[in-house]
Amino acid sequence: MATSQQETEPVQFDVKNVGGIDSTNILIPKGVTVLTGENATNRTSFLQSIMAALGSQQVTLKGDADKGRVEMSLAGETYQRTLQRAGSSVQFGGEHYLDNPEVADLFAFLLENNEARQAVARGDDLRELIMRPVDTEKIRSDIEALKTKKDKLDEKITSIERDREKLSELEARKSKLNDEISEKQDELAEKEQEIDEKSRDIEESKEEKEALESKLGELREVRSELESVRSQLENHKKSLSSLKKERAELNDELDEMSTAPMGEHRELEEQIQDFREQRKRLSSDVSDLQNLIQYNEEQLEQGGAEVLQSNDGGTDGSITSQLLDEGSDEIVCWTCGSEVEQSQIEETIERLQGLRSQKMKKLNEIKSQLEELKSEQREKERIQDHRDEIKNQIERAESEIERRKAEIESLNDRRVELTEGVEQLEEAVKELESEDFETVLSLHREANQLEFEIGRLESDREDVEQRIGEIEKSVSELKSLKQNREDIANELTDLRTKIDQFETDAVESFNEHISEILDILDYDNIDRIWIERREQTVQEGRRKVERTRFDLHIVRTTDSGTGYEDTIDHLSESEREVTGLIFALAGYLVHDLHEEVPFMLLDSLEAIDSARIAALVDYFSEYVEYLVVALLKEDAQALDSTYNRVREI
C-alpha cells in the first residue's frame, strides 16, 4: 500500500452522542490499537464513530440525544459527520472520508452485525455480497449499446457487399452504353454527310430554308423533351413499384412481430412500481430494525448496575444491595419501565435479528425480481421502439408513393401536351415542305432522332458511372468497417464473459485467502472452507431462468482422521460465527481494501480463543495502516505488548 507520511500520523477523533458515548476524544496511532475492557464500556460505540467518520451509516445515535457528531483529523484533513434523529431513523450530514463506503461496510468494518458475517452464519447465497462491488448493470447497458452499434454495422456491410456484387453488371452496362453511343455517333455522322450531299442538290430560297430549319429545330427540342418525359415516367413507375414492394415487406414484418396488449404493459409497470414500493418499505424496515437492535444491544451493555443504581437514587440503597448480592439478572426495561429478566431482552434482540435476516432475504429477492421485470420492460420497449420505427418507415413509404403518383400524373399530362405539340409542329413543317425538301427533311428527322438517342444514352452512362463511383468508394471502406465490426464483436464477447470472469476470479480469490486465514487459525477439525460457483434453474414468475449461486462448503475431519464435507447449517453457533468472520476477512484481502480504506475494525471475536485472535491481528497488521480491535481484558493479554491500548472511552 502506497501511503504518504501524513497518513501514517496519529488520527484524532472527537465524538459526541454516538452509541453509548456522551463525549470523548481519542488519538489512534499508526498500527494496531486494542480497545480493551469489560462489556458496556463503549468499545463498539467508538468503532461505530470511526465508521461514521469514514462514511458508513451503520451507526446509532445515543438513545437520549437528538443530535450527534464525529470529527476525524486524518492526513492533514478534518472530516466532520453529523447525526440527526428523524422519527425512528437517523439522518447523516457533513463530509466523510470514503466516496463509497459500501464495500468497507461489508469487508472492513467487521462488527458483530456485519452483513457479510451474518450472511454466512445464516447460510445465505453469497453471490450478491461478493458481486456487489461490481457494476453489473453498467456492463449490461454497455452490451446493449454495442449490440445496437454492431447491428448497424452489419446492415451497412451487407448493403455494401450486395452493391459490390452489382459492379460487374454495372461495368457491363457501361461498356454496352459506350458501344451503343459509338454506333449512334457513327450513324449520325453518316446522316449529316448525306444531308450535306442532298442539300447541295437543292436550290431554295434563304428565307424558306431558315423557316424550315427553325421549325425543325423547334420540333427537335419538343421531341427531346417528350422522350425525357417518357424516360422520367418509366423511372417513376419503377420507383413506385419498389416503394409498394417495400411497404408490403414492412407490413409483413410488422404483422410478424410479437405484440403485447397495452394492458400487459400497464400490468408490467404496475408490478415494477409495486416491487419498488416493497423494496422501499423493506429497506426502511431493515434500517429501522438495525437501529432498534443496535440501540437495545447498547442499552443492554449499559444496563445492569447503572439501571439498578438509579432505582433507589444511590449505590448503597438496600434494594440495590440485595439485588447485587443475590446476583439477580433482572433489570428495568427502558421501553415499558417494568423489571424483566435480562435473558428475555436478549431473546427479544435475537428475534429482532431473525426478523431483520428474513427482511434482508426478502429484500434481496425483491431486488432480483425487480431487475428481471426491468429487463423484461426494456426488451418490450425495444420491441415497441422497433415497431414504431417500422410504422414510421411505412408512413414515409406511403407518403413517397403518393408523391410518385402525383409526379406520374403530372408527367402523363405533360406527355399528352408534348405529343400534341409534336403533331402541330409536324403539320407546320409539312406546310413548308416541298417535294424537293422531302428527302432532306426525312434525313433531318432521322438525324434529330439520333441526336436525341445519343443524349439519352450519354445521360444513362453518366448515371451508371456515378453509381459505380459510389459503390467503389463504399467498397474501399469495407475493410475498415469489417475491422470495426470485429473489434466490437470481440468487445461484446469480452463484456458477455466479463461477469462470468468476475465471478470466477472472485471465487478463486476468496478461496485462496480463506485458505490462508484458515492456516493461521489452524483448527484441528476444519480442513478446508471453500466457495463453489454453480448454475441453477429458478422459477421467476412464469419463466425459468438460469442463475448463478455461490455455496459455502466446509471439509471436516473426524477423530479417526476421516475427512467429510459439511455445510454451514450443521456447524455450532460459534463455528458459524468463526466461518462468517473468515469470509469477511477474506473479502478484505480480495478487494484490496487496504489501498483505499485506512481503517480495519474488528469486534465480537469471543468465538475465537486469544492465541488465534493474536495471530489474526498480527497477520492483518501488515496490510492496514490503522487496525482497531475491541477485546475483553483476558483476550487482549495475548496480543503484542507494543500495540497501543485504549482502556477508557
DAGI-V326031 format. One line per field, one symbol per residue. phi: phi as a letter, one per 30 degrees, with the letter a starting at -180 (. if undefined). Layout:
BEGIN
phi: ???
END
This chain:
BEGIN
phi: .dbddddcdeccccbbhcicddaabbccddjcbcdclddiciddddddddedddkdcdbcdeecbcbbabcbcbhicccbccbbdbicbbccbicbdddbdeddedbcccdddeddddddddidddddddcedcdddddddddddddddddddeddddddddddddeddddddddddedddddddddddddddddddddddccbddddddddddddddddddddddddddddedddddddddddddddddddddddddcceedddddddddddddddddddddddddddddddddddddddddidddddddbiaccddddddddddidcdbdddcciddbdedddddddddddddddddddddddddddddddddddddddddddddddddddddddddddddddddddddddddddddddddddddddddddbdddedddddddddeddddddddddddddddddddddddddddcdddddddddddddddddddcddededddddddedddedddddddhddcbdabbcccbcbcbcbicccbdbcbcccbbccbdddjdcacbbddcddeddddddddddddddedechdddbcdcbcbahcddcddddeddddeddddccdbccbcbdeddddddeddddcbcbb
END
